[in-house]
Amino acid sequence: MAASWPQSLKDWVAAQLKQMNSLNKTEADSEMKALISEAYTNQTLWTTDWAGVQLKALQPKAAVKRKSHPDIAATQKKLKKATISVTTENETRLEKRKRRFEREHEIERQKASGTYSVPSFTHHSQSPTGSDIARDNTPTFTPMAYRSAGATSKRKYANVASEDSGDADPNVIDWDRFTIVGTSQDLFKPYLRLTSAPDPATIRPLEILQRTLGELKNRWKINSDYRWTCDQFKSLRQDLTVQRIKNTFTVQVYEIHARMALEASDLVEFNQCQSNLRLLYEAGIPGNANEFLAYRILYLNHTKNRSEMNLLLAQLTPETKATPFVRHALDVQAALLANNYHKFFDLYLSAPNMGGYIMDHMLARERISALIIMTKAYLHLPLSFLASELAFDAAVDVDRFLSSHSIAIYASTPGQLNAGSEKRLDCKAAHARVVACYEEKYRKVAIVGRI
């Protein structure tokens, strides 16, 4: 039958099919078949003007007019006004971002040509708060104010620090506009959190900062006054930040400060340094990346940050894993996961670089964890054996450690064997106390700083 259909009918069917969609296809298809069937029955296939036939299912439906309620009309008017306002605001933000990038490019061009001059800050009448300084430089730095701010200030920092926000907050300093070059010649100055736009007269330029670092290293060797030295390093880092100096010298400053913090058992400051170092390494600035990667693995093992550790391990390449520092840190992690205390303490005694300083913070916890296993497996344990197994210098140190944790429960021995090196831990009697001690003191990890 299809072969005997007129061409006008075929064209009409094709046109109707093109107009159909998922919403009207069923209804329109049924209507079209009914029309064709009716025309075939009436023998009007060839006489019907198919070009003028229109399916009701495909006709546009007239919009239903509703009486506008005054409240609804007012709401719609407000929404329209708000939409226009948001659109205008977005355009304003884009324009401000564009001008900011143009200013930055102009500054870089002037620096390259040697015509750059320090801008004036006298027109700033408002003084931003410490937490507002959080927007001080590019995202590769953790700002000083943010590190010491409370939870509320940190949330505020998270909201304003986004580079895409483009908000023209008058209380936030735009470092892209106010990039400065310091002029101070002072080698040392106390660290003070910025509460206003930095004054170039109080900021030390790069050549002075390099001399400052040399003096700080010399003084640390002679007199290890960590409180003063840490304050000077934070001041040095602040001067680097406000001048947006990110180079090998910046990496050197953070690496040295991190090592000093480890030596002083200040894990808080160490963590801040290694977090910034990670960003500098990722930016392609050379340094001792594998050394500090190993420290980071050890630190995550100390803090029991499993999620962060899994993310880190997924990023390691086989070449990186094969480096000695990283290999040692990964072996420590494997020993901890397997509760292999013998392997752990062997690795502690052979830790490269300053890895042992981080592992020092795990020692008490892992010794108690090892004692949980040992007191369950043995009846009695001589203190001399515990000293060699748990990386103590002498049996007397074991006795002191057990006593400080209230688990120094010894088996009865003849009078002549009461010397400290021959005391034997009563494992059965001590086991419950050892488990309770671990739950009370070491189940949760507390990160404590020196200052």
C-alpha positions in Angstrom: 0.0 0.0 0.0 2.9 2.4 0.8 4.1 2.2 -2.8 0.7 3.6 -3.9 0.7 6.6 -1.5 0.9 10.0 -3.0 4.2 11.9 -2.6 2.4 14.8 -0.8 1.3 12.3 1.9 4.8 10.9 2.3 6.2 14.5 2.6 3.4 15.3 5.2 4.2 12.2 7.3 7.9 13.0 7.3 7.1 16.6 8.4 4.9 15.4 11.2 7.5 12.9 12.5 10.1 15.7 12.7 7.8 17.8 15.0 7.2 14.9 17.4 9.0 14.6 20.7 8.8 12.4 23.8 5.9 14.3 25.2 3.5 14.3 22.2 4.8 11.4 20.2 2.2 8.8 21.4 -0.8 11.1 20.9 0.4 12.5 17.6 1.3 9.1 16.2 -2.2 7.7 17.0 -3.9 10.8 15.4 -1.8 10.5 12.3 -2.6 6.8 11.7 -6.3 7.5 12.3 -6.3 10.3 9.6 -4.5 8.1 7.1 -6.7 5.1 7.8 -9.8 7.3 7.4 -8.6 8.7 4.0 -7.7 5.3 2.8 -11.2 4.0 3.7 -12.9 7.0 2.0 -10.5 6.7 -1.0 -9.3 10.3 -0.6 -5.6 9.7 -0.3 -4.9 11.4 -3.6 -7.5 14.2 -3.3 -6.6 15.4 0.2 -4.5 18.5 0.5 -2.0 17.0 3.0 0.1 20.1 3.2 -2.8 21.9 4.8 -3.6 19.1 7.3 -2.3 19.8 10.9 -2.4 17.3 13.8 -4.1 18.6 16.9 -1.5 17.0 19.1 1.2 19.0 17.4 -0.6 22.4 17.6 0.8 24.8 20.2 -1.3 24.9 23.3 -2.6 28.3 24.3 -1.2 29.6 27.6 -3.7 29.6 30.4 -4.3 33.1 31.6 -4.5 33.4 35.3 -5.5 36.4 37.3 -2.4 37.9 38.8 -2.5 38.0 42.6 -1.0 41.2 44.0 1.4 39.4 46.3 2.6 37.1 43.5 3.0 40.0 41.1 5.1 41.8 43.7 7.2 38.7 44.3 7.8 38.2 40.6 8.9 41.9 40.3 11.3 41.4 43.2 12.8 38.3 41.6 13.2 40.0 38.3 15.0 42.9 40.0 17.2 40.5 42.0 18.1 38.7 38.8 19.1 42.0 37.2 21.1 42.9 40.3 23.0 39.5 40.4 23.8 39.8 36.7 25.2 43.3 37.2 27.2 42.2 40.2 28.7 39.3 38.2 29.7 41.6 35.4 31.2 44.0 38.0 33.2 41.1 39.6 34.5 40.0 36.2 35.5 43.5 35.3 37.4 43.9 38.7 39.2 40.6 38.2 40.2 41.7 34.7 41.6 45.0 36.0 43.4 43.1 38.8 45.1 40.8 36.3 46.0 43.8 34.1 47.6 45.5 37.1 49.6 42.3 37.9 50.9 42.0 34.4 51.8 45.7 34.4 53.8 45.3 37.6 55.6 42.3 36.2 56.4 44.3 33.1 57.7 47.2 35.1 59.8 44.9 37.3 61.4 43.4 34.2 62.2 46.8 32.7 63.4 48.2 36.0 60.9 51.0 36.2 58.8 49.6 39.0 58.3 51.8 42.0 56.7 51.1 45.4 53.1 52.2 45.6 51.7 54.4 48.3 49.4 53.0 51.0 48.3 56.3 52.5 44.9 56.3 50.8 43.8 53.2 52.8 41.7 54.5 55.7 40.4 51.2 56.9 42.6 48.8 58.8 41.7 45.1 58.2 41.7 42.6 61.0 44.3 39.9 61.4 42.1 37.2 59.9 41.3 39.4 56.9 45.0 39.4 56.0 44.3 35.8 55.0 44.1 36.9 51.4 47.6 38.2 51.4 49.2 36.3 48.5 48.8 33.6 46.0 47.1 30.4 47.2 50.5 28.6 47.4 51.0 30.1 50.9 49.2 29.6 54.2 48.9 33.1 55.6 50.3 33.9 59.0 47.1 35.3 60.3 45.2 32.2 59.2 47.6 29.8 61.0 46.9 31.4 64.4 43.2 32.3 63.9 40.3 30.5 65.5 37.7 28.4 63.8 35.5 31.3 63.0 38.3 33.3 61.4 39.4 30.2 59.5 35.9 29.8 58.1 36.0 33.5 57.1 39.4 32.9 55.4 37.9 30.0 53.4 35.2 32.2 52.2 37.3 35.2 51.1 40.5 33.5 49.9 39.0 32.0 46.8 40.7 33.6 43.7 37.5 33.2 41.7 35.3 35.2 44.1 36.4 38.6 42.9 34.6 40.3 45.8 35.7 43.9 46.4 35.8 43.7 50.2 37.3 47.0 51.5 38.6 45.1 54.6 40.7 42.7 52.5 44.1 43.7 51.2 44.6 42.9 47.5 48.3 41.8 47.3 48.0 41.7 43.5 47.7 45.5 43.6 50.0 46.1 46.6 53.0 44.0 45.8 55.8 45.7 47.6 59.6 45.6 47.8 60.9 46.1 51.3 63.6 48.7 52.2 64.4 47.8 55.9 68.0 47.0 56.6 67.4 45.4 60.0 68.6 41.8 60.3 66.2 40.9 63.1 62.7 42.0 64.0 60.0 40.4 66.1 57.1 38.6 64.4 53.9 40.6 64.6 50.7 39.6 62.9 49.8 42.1 60.1 46.7 44.2 60.9 47.1 46.7 58.1 48.8 47.0 54.7 52.5 46.3 55.1 54.9 49.2 55.2 57.9 48.8 52.9 60.0 50.5 55.5 59.5 47.6 57.9 59.9 44.9 55.3 63.4 43.5 54.6 64.3 42.9 50.9 65.7 39.6 49.7 69.4 40.4 50.1 68.8 41.3 53.8 66.7 38.2 54.4 69.5 36.1 53.0 71.9 37.6 55.6 69.3 37.1 58.3 69.1 33.4 57.5 72.8 33.0 57.8 72.9 34.8 61.2 70.0 32.7 62.5 71.8 29.4 61.5 75.0 30.6 63.2 73.2 31.6 66.4 71.3 28.3 66.5 74.6 26.4 66.5 75.9 28.5 69.4 72.8 29.0 71.5 69.7 26.9 70.7 67.1 29.4 71.9 64.2 28.0 70.1 61.6 30.5 71.2 63.5 33.5 69.9 64.7 31.6 66.8 61.2 30.5 65.9 59.9 34.0 66.3 62.6 35.3 63.9 61.9 32.6 61.3 58.2 33.5 61.4 59.1 37.1 60.8 61.4 36.1 58.0 58.7 34.0 56.4 56.2 36.9 56.7 58.6 39.2 54.8 58.9 36.6 52.0 55.1 36.3 51.9 54.2 40.0 51.6 56.8 40.4 48.9 55.5 37.3 47.1 59.0 35.8 47.0 58.8 32.1 46.1 62.1 30.7 45.0 64.8 28.3 46.2 65.7 30.6 49.0 62.0 30.4 50.2 62.3 26.6 50.2 65.5 26.8 52.1 64.0 29.0 54.8 61.0 26.6 55.3 63.2 23.5 55.3 65.6 24.9 57.9 62.7 26.1 60.1 61.0 22.7 59.8 64.2 20.9 60.9 64.7 23.2 63.9 61.1 22.7 64.9 61.6 18.9 64.8 64.7 19.3 67.0 62.7 21.3 69.4 59.8 18.8 69.4 57.5 21.5 68.0 55.2 19.4 65.7 52.8 22.3 65.2 55.3 24.6 63.6 56.9 21.7 61.7 53.5 20.8 60.2 53.0 24.4 59.1 56.4 24.4 57.4 56.0 21.1 55.7 52.5 22.1 54.4 53.9 25.2 52.7 56.9 23.2 51.4 54.6 20.7 49.7 53.0 23.6 47.8 56.4 25.0 46.9 57.6 21.7 45.6 54.4 21.2 43.6 55.1 24.6 42.0 58.3 23.2 40.6 60.7 24.9 43.0 63.6 22.5 43.7 64.5 21.4 47.3 64.8 18.3 49.4 61.4 17.0 48.3 62.0 13.3 49.1 63.4 14.0 52.5 60.3 16.0 53.5 58.0 13.5 51.8 59.4 10.9 54.1 58.8 13.2 57.1 55.2 13.7 55.9 54.6 9.9 55.8 56.0 9.5 59.3 53.9 12.4 60.5 50.7 11.0 59.1 51.5 7.7 60.8 52.0 9.5 64.0 48.6 11.3 63.7 46.9 8.1 62.3 45.5 10.1 59.4 44.5 7.1 57.3 42.5 9.0 54.7 45.3 11.5 54.0 47.8 8.7 54.0 45.8 6.7 51.4 45.6 9.8 49.1 49.3 10.3 49.4 50.2 6.7 48.7 48.1 6.7 45.6 50.2 9.6 44.2 53.6 8.0 44.8 55.4 6.7 41.7 57.6 3.6 41.8 60.7 5.8 41.4 59.7 7.9 44.5 59.0 4.8 46.6 62.4 3.4 45.8 64.3 6.4 47.2 66.0 5.5 50.6 64.2 8.1 52.7 60.7 7.3 51.4 61.4 3.6 51.5 62.2 3.8 55.2 59.0 5.7 55.9 56.9 3.2 54.0 58.6 0.4 55.9 57.6 2.1 59.1 54.0 2.3 57.9 54.0 -1.4 57.0 55.4 -2.3 60.4 52.7 -0.3 62.2 49.9 -1.8 60.1 51.2 -5.3 60.8 51.7 -4.6 64.5 55.3 -5.8 63.9 56.9 -4.0 66.9 60.2 -5.7 66.5 60.6 -4.3 62.9 59.3 -0.9 64.0 61.9 -0.4 66.7 64.7 -1.6 64.4 63.6 1.1 61.9 63.5 3.7 64.7 67.1 3.0 65.5 68.1 3.3 61.8 66.0 6.3 60.8 67.7 8.5 58.3 68.0 12.3 58.5 65.6 13.6 61.2 63.0 10.9 60.8 63.9 9.7 64.3 62.7 13.0 65.8 59.2 12.4 64.4 59.3 8.8 65.5 60.2 9.9 69.0 56.6 11.1 69.3 55.3 7.6 68.5 57.6 5.7 70.9 55.5 5.7 74.1 52.3 4.8 72.2 54.0 2.0 70.2 55.8 0.6 73.4 52.5 0.3 75.1 51.0 -1.2 72.0 53.8 -3.8 71.9 53.4 -4.5 75.6 49.7 -5.4 74.9 50.9 -8.1 72.6 53.8 -9.3 74.7 51.9 -9.5 78.0 49.3 -11.6 76.3 51.9 -14.0 74.8 54.4 -14.4 77.8 54.2 -15.2 81.5 57.2 -13.1 82.6 59.5 -10.7 80.8 62.9 -9.6 82.1 63.5 -5.9 81.9 66.7 -6.4 80.1 64.8 -8.2 77.3 62.2 -5.4 77.2 65.0 -2.8 76.9 66.5 -4.5 73.8 63.1 -5.2 72.2 61.5 -1.8 72.8 64.6 0.4 72.0 65.4 1.5 75.6 69.0 2.4 76.5 69.0 0.3 79.7 66.7 -1.8 81.9 66.4 1.1 84.4 64.8 3.1 81.7 62.2 0.3 81.2 61.5 0.3 84.9 61.0 4.1 84.9 58.7 3.9 81.9 56.5 1.1 83.4 56.3 3.0 86.7 55.2 6.3 85.0 52.3 4.3 83.3 51.4 2.5 86.6 52.1 -0.9 85.0 55.3 -1.9 86.9 54.0 -5.2 88.2 56.8 -7.6 88.8 56.9 -11.3 89.6 58.4 -12.4 92.9 62.1 -13.2 92.7 64.7 -14.3 95.3 66.4 -11.5 97.2 69.7 -11.7 95.4 68.0 -11.2 92.0 66.2 -7.9 92.9 68.6 -5.8 90.8 66.8 -3.7 88.2 68.3 -5.6 85.3 66.8 -8.8 86.6 63.3 -7.7 87.4 60.6 -9.6 85.5 57.3 -8.1 84.4 54.4 -10.2 85.6 52.6 -10.3 82.2 49.3 -11.9 83.4 48.9 -9.4 86.2 49.9 -6.4 84.1 48.0 -7.1 80.8 44.7 -5.5 81.8 46.4 -2.4 83.1 48.5 -2.1 79.9 45.3 -2.3 77.7 43.6 0.3 79.9 46.6 2.6 79.7 46.6 2.5 75.9 42.9 3.3 75.8 43.2 6.1 78.2 46.4 7.8 76.9 47.1 6.8 73.3 43.8 6.0 71.5 43.6 9.6 70.4 46.6 11.6 69.2 47.3 15.1 70.5 49.6 17.3 68.5 51.5 19.5 70.9 53.7 22.5 70.0 56.8 23.8 71.8 55.5 27.3 72.2 
